[in-house]
Amino acid sequence: MIRLVIAVLFVVIFLLVSLLLIPIGLLIGLFSRKAKDEYSQAVVAWAFSVVAFIAGAKVTVKDKERIPKGEAILFVANHRSIFDIVLLDAQMISPTAIVAKKEIKKVPILYWWMLMKHCRFLDRQDIKQNLKIILECIEDAKNGQTILIYPEGTRSKGESELDMNPFKEGSFKIALKSGVKIMPVAIHGTRELLEKHFPIIKSSNVTISFGEPIDPKSLDKEQQKRIGEICQERIADMLKTS
């Protein structure tokens, strides 16, 4: 329980200090959007790293060198814990927008940071609005924005790491329509940090594996129709060896 208390205390302090940090970012943005994006990514990644340290997450990262440099990427990861976002965003090498659920808007200061990072918010009950968000993400990717999605739509609650919810094919239109490469990411062990024994946080070994990038332009039409399934199969294979 002590880890949870310390983590919550740090988050509260960070959000309060953010009342100073966010205006600094906005000021930087008046002169350079790139500098503002890098600043926002660095600050949030640092905060996530501290939370991971407090939680006792012992993270092993595999094949990070596979991430293409100097271009926008669509990162696609499995989702079993709130710590997936914390640990993976801290590993990003360029400013990364997360496609998240709209409920995060209820946390004002955190929501402001996500706006600074150009994140988009989905409403699982509003198909029309979600289509609009996907179209906006396509334009973001065309303009050089790296994006992170969790295409299962919600956290998997199965006992096995391989118990993933089906990947939603619609989210992969971001890559198919913009032409950016897809980077499969397999996250193993995060459920043992919190969800398995909520509300207690326990130290755990976590592995984050980066797969070979998938170039949508190299796929035939049949493969493009089932790109979500193909990506899920690759992540499953990586989980088996984590």
N, C-alpha and C positions, 0 to 999 in steps of 0.2 A: 504493500500500500504506500510505502514511503516514496517509491519511484513515481507513482501517480501524483502524489501531493507536490513533489518537487517539479515534475513536468508541468503541471497545471500552474504552479506559481511562476515558473519561467515564462510560460506562454502569456500569462496576464501581464507580467512586467514588460515583455517584448511588445505586446500590443499597445501598452501605454507609451513606451518609448517611441513607438511607431508614429505617434502624433507629431513627433519632431522629424523622424526619418522620412516619412512620406512627403512632406513639403520640400525637403531637400531634393528628393527624386524629381518632383514636379518642376523645381527650379532648374535642375540639370536638363530636364526635357525641353525647356525653352531654348536651349542652345544646341542640343543633340539628342534625338530620339534613341540612337544607338547607345549612347553613354547612359541614358536613363534606363534602358532595358537591361544593360549589363549591371548597373547599380542595383536595380530591383532584384534581378536573379541572384546576385551575390549576397545581398542582405537576407533574402528569404532562404537561400541554400544554407547560409551560416546558421540561421535560427533552427532550421530543420536538423542540421548536424548536431546542434546542442541537444535538441530533444532526443535524437537517436542515442547520443552518449548517455543522457540521463536514464533512458529506457534500458540501457545495457545491450543495445543491438550490436552484435559483433558481425560486421558486414564484410563479406568476401565478394569482390567484383571480378567477373570473368569476361574477357574479350572486349573490354571497353575500347580498345584500339580499332575495333571494327566500325565505330561510328564515323561516317563520312564527315570531313571537316569542310567548312566554307560553303555549306549549302543547307537549305531547309530540309528537315526530316520529319516524318510522321512516326513517332514512337508508339508502339502498341504493346501493352502489358496485361498480364493476368491480374486479377484483383481479389484478394482475400482479407485485406486488413486496411484500416485507416493509415497504418504505417507504410503501406505501399507508396503513397503519395509523398510522405515525409522522406523516406529513404531514397526513392528514385529521383525526385526533383533535386536532391542534393548532389546527384551524380551528373547532372546535365552540364555539358561543356559550352553550351550557348544558351541565351535567353529562350525559355520554353514556356509556351502557353498551355495550360491544362484545360481540357474539356471536362467540366465538373457539373454536379447536380445543383439545381437552383437553390437548394436549402442553405448553401453556404452564404448566400446573400444576407441571411439573418445575422451573420457575425460581422458587424459593420467594418471594423478596422481590417480584419482578415480579407473581407470583400474588397476593400480599397487596394490592398496589396495585389490581389488577383487581377483587378482592373489594370494596375500598373504593369502587370505581366501579360496583358492582353488575353486573359483567359475568357472562355465562353461558358455559358451556363445552360444546361438542358433541363427541360421539364418533361419527365417521363410520361406525363399524362397528356401532353400537348404535341401531337405528331406534326401539326403544321408549323408550330414554333421550332421544333427540333430540325425540320427541314431547312428552315431559315438559318439556323445556327450552323448547319453543315455547309450551306452555301457561303456563309461568312468565313468559315474556316478554310474553304477552298480558296477564297480570295486572299486570306491571310497567308496561306502557304505559297501561293503564286508570288506574293510580295516578300517572300523570304523568311516567314515566321515558322520556326520549329514548333511542333504541336505534340502533346502527349495525350493519348486517349486510353481508356479502359473499356474496350468494346463489349464486355459482358453486361454492362449497364448497371450492375450492382455487385456487391461483394458475394463471392461464392462461399457457402457455409458448409460444404462437404468436409468430411474428415480427411480425405486424401488431397494432396496438393494437385492431383490430376483431375479433381472434381470441379471442372470449370463450367460456367454457364455458356451456352452457345454465343459465339461472337456475332454481333449485329453487323450484317454486311453493309448497311447504309453508311456507317461511319467511315468505311474504307473508300467511299467516294472522294474523300478529302485528298487521298493520294492518286486515285484513278483520274480525277478531273484536273488536278494541279500538276501531276507528273513527278511529285517528290517521291523519294524512296521511302520504303517502309522498314523500320527497324524493330524486329520482334524482341521483346524483353521478357525473360522468365524470372519471376520473383518467388523465392522459396524460403519459407520459415517465418514470415511476418505474423501469421495468425497466432503463433506461439508467444508473441510479445504481449498481446492483449486479449484478443477476441476469445481465445480458447479458455480463459479464466477471468473474463471481465468481472469487476473493474480493476483487478490486480494486474500490474505490469511486471513481467518477469523477463530477465535477461534471456536472450536466445541468439543462436547462430542464424544469420540470414545470408542467402546467396542471391546476387543479382547477375544474371547472365545476359549478354548482348549477342543476338544471333547475327547471321549474315544478312545484310540489307537486301530487301526485295525491290527490284526495279519494276514498277507496274508496266513500263513500256516494253519490257521483255516478255510479258505474258501474252498468251493467245486469248481470244475472246472467251473461251470456255473457262480458262483459269481466272480471268478477271471477274467472272460471275461468281466464283467461289473463293475469292481472295481471302475473305474472312476465315473460311474453313481451313485454307492452306496455312494461313498465319497461325491459327490455333493449333494445328498439328505440329508446326515447328516449335511453338512454345512448349507443347506437351513433351516433345522429344527432349528439349533442354531441361525441363523439370525432372525427367527421369534420371538425368546424369548429374543433378545438382547435389 
